[in-house]
Amino acid sequence: MPGLHTDSVEHKAIRESVAGIVSRYGPEYFLERGRTGGGIEELWKDLGASGLLGVHLPEEYGGGGGGMAEAVVVVEELAAHGMPLLIWVISPAICGSILAHHASDDMKRRWLPDLADGSKKMAFGLTEPDAGSNAHNVKTTARRTESGWTISGAKYYISAIDQSDAVLLVTRDAQLSTPEKSLLSLFVVPTGSPGLSFQQIDTSIVSPDRQFTVFLDDVQVGEEALIGVTGNGLRQVFDGLNPERILVGALCSGIGRYAIGKAVDYAKQRQVWSTPIGAHQGIAHPLAESHIAVELGRLATVRSAELFDAGESAGEAANIAKFAASEAALKALDQAIQTHGGNGLAHEYGLSELWFVTRLMRSAPVSREMVLNFVAQTSLGLPRSY
Ligand SMILES: Cc1cc2nc3c(=O)[nH]c(=O)nc-3n(C[C@H](O)[C@H](O)[C@H](O)COP(=O)(O)OP(=O)(O)OC[C@H]3O[C@@H](n4cnc5c(N)ncnc54)[C@H](O)[C@@H]3O)c2cc1C
């Protein structure tokens, strides 16, 4: 399907490399693993071995030396083959980007090559029961000890910690914070640390990546666990949140392409009256509209990645991309299900089971309301309600 966006020669090669790998697995592999809770270790290993997990990470630490623009191609193409991999957005993207920007040379050497080749994964722990949209309300606390820190608190909805070697934790610094203002510090905490435990949260999402409540009960970490500077965590975490938004834009663009592609194929061959159903404007026009919205979301995503890579302020563009692409994907998927009639709900057609993972993107990682707040306040200069 031609679109508004054309790839550079380099991006085309990355896209073909992703397509070559994932077509050996197929969307049914992702859904079956999602349904049964099986992992996707073989696929993850293949992607890592082909350099497709670390395209955006620095070459000196095992990455491909590219930027968000290259990560967008990988994540979009995976999802366009029916594989929206949340763990890609979390481990190499959010955690990898924060480490690449702020970690010491030692920590980068310890983690980035393994995140890039897929041999290790890192979960991201920001959200808490009372700190979702309001990340300033983080209560998990890091207290100085003689040899490092002790961390206590709880994190909520932490994806894929069960398959991760460590979690990048956002904590409140006990010494630097005041009752009025929390200053945050970031740590890399091994998931096997004494005092760290987790419990699955059951959701309707069909994905190999599950969510967990994480309990931190006086978890001891050494000096080497700190990322960057104590109390500077909010600024540091933002170097992971823009990539997260940009890549959610990419993931949703891919889901949109996947859904429309399947709907178009079906609409061309399914005949109920004298013509294929795709000839009825009731089927054709909503698909055409979905294609327009998905392409606009893709353009916004690509543009936000370009701004991020150029070191420009990318917050507004990343929020717009995330919003546009996630709304477009959800509409496209719904229309693809509708185009398939009853078959839209059959597992065989690989659509309806993607519903909740796509619907998730309206609520997380940043909800549509918080994106609208950002645009209202930052782009339009309107007053805040909170
Ligand atoms: C499947 C899944 C995976 C996740 N993975 C991770 C992860 O790996 N790591 C992690 O740290 N977090 C993760 N999260 C958490 C996610 O980032 C939060 O769910 C999200 O930020 C929203 O926070 P909340 O759920 O606490 O909603 P709340 O903050 O309680 O918001 C509830 C509703 O109120 C609205 N609202 C709140 N404040 C305002 C306002 N000022 N104006 C208008 N509306 C408002 C919100 O938009 C939302 O609709 C995950 C969540 C899910 C569901």
The ligand as a Gaussian input file, in Angstrom:
#p B3LYP/6-31G(d) Opt

LIG

0 1
 C       -0.838000      -2.496000      30.188000
 C       -0.123000      -1.406000      30.897000
 C        1.262000      -1.409000      30.905000
 C        1.955000      -0.420000      31.622000
 N        3.325000      -0.495000      31.695000
 C        3.984000       0.370000      32.498000
 C        5.384000       0.203000      32.741000
 O        6.028000      -0.702000      32.197000
 N        5.999000       1.072000      33.592000
 C        5.325000       2.084000      34.215000
 O        5.950000       2.834000      34.955000
 N        3.984000       2.257000      34.017000
 C        3.301000       1.412000      33.189000
 N        1.942000       1.552000      33.010000
 C        1.222000       2.589000      33.735000
 C        0.693000       3.702000      32.847000
 O        1.761000       4.541000      32.457000
 C       -0.404000       4.443000      33.618000
 O       -1.512000       3.554000      33.661000
 C       -0.805000       5.743000      32.983000
 O        0.222000       6.689000      33.142000
 C       -2.093000       6.326000      33.615000
 O       -1.976000       6.368000      35.000000
 P       -3.112000       5.738000      35.948000
 O       -3.424000       4.380000      35.438000
 O       -2.674000       5.864000      37.356000
 O       -4.372000       6.637000      35.682000
 P       -4.790000       7.923000      36.563000
 O       -3.624000       8.845000      36.663000
 O       -5.448000       7.464000      37.794000
 O       -5.866000       8.573000      35.601000
 C       -7.200000       8.047000      35.493000
 C       -7.959000       8.839000      34.445000
 O       -8.031000      10.222000      34.860000
 C       -7.516000      11.059000      33.830000
 N       -6.821000      12.202000      34.427000
 C       -5.916000      12.199000      35.430000
 N       -5.465000      13.445000      35.672000
 C       -6.105000      14.259000      34.775000
 C       -6.068000      15.661000      34.507000
 N       -5.273000      16.479000      35.169000
 N       -6.857000      16.133000      33.505000
 C       -7.680000      15.292000      32.799000
 N       -7.754000      13.963000      33.022000
 C       -6.970000      13.459000      33.983000
 C       -6.546000      10.175000      33.063000
 O       -6.328000      10.658000      31.756000
 C       -7.252000       8.853000      33.088000
 O       -8.215000       8.796000      32.060000
 C        1.233000       0.599000      32.289000
 C       -0.163000       0.605000      32.245000
 C       -0.838000      -0.388000      31.577000
 C       -2.351000      -0.379000      31.607000

